[in-house]
Amino acid sequence: QVQLVENGGGLVQAGDSLRLSCAPSGRTFSSYAMAWFRQAPGKEREFVAAVRWSPGTTYSAESVKGRFTISRDTATNTVYLQMNSLKPEDTAVYYCAAAGRYYSGSSSTSAFDYWGQGTQVTVSS
């Protein structure tokens, strides 16, 4: 069973930064892409950013472009989400996801096969 373990959430003030990390545990697998989604209370889960494992092409939602950066460490199979200039509307549970098959750059949850448990990010005004 593949498990994704997220770290780095917390409570911050508007304008602050946070870095989330996610790494797989359990059985090894080859990931084609990894991504971050988020879900605020009463809202659907939404795409934040993704990165193809090779060659490292990234995709980001318009709402976070210029503020959030996704990156990966191929040596440790870890994906990061650097979040700068955080806003109260960024408050959500952030989920890590991995695609175990070809990834087209889709922002749909159905493009990803494995999910983490989520980490809470709260931004106060």
Secondary structure, 3 states (H helix, E strand, C coil): CEEEEEECCEEEECCCCEEEEEEEEECCCCCCEEEEEEECCCCCCEEEEEEECCCCCEEECCCCCCCEEEEEECCCCEEEEEECCCCHHHCEEEEEEEECCCCCCCCCHHHCCEEECCEEEEEEC
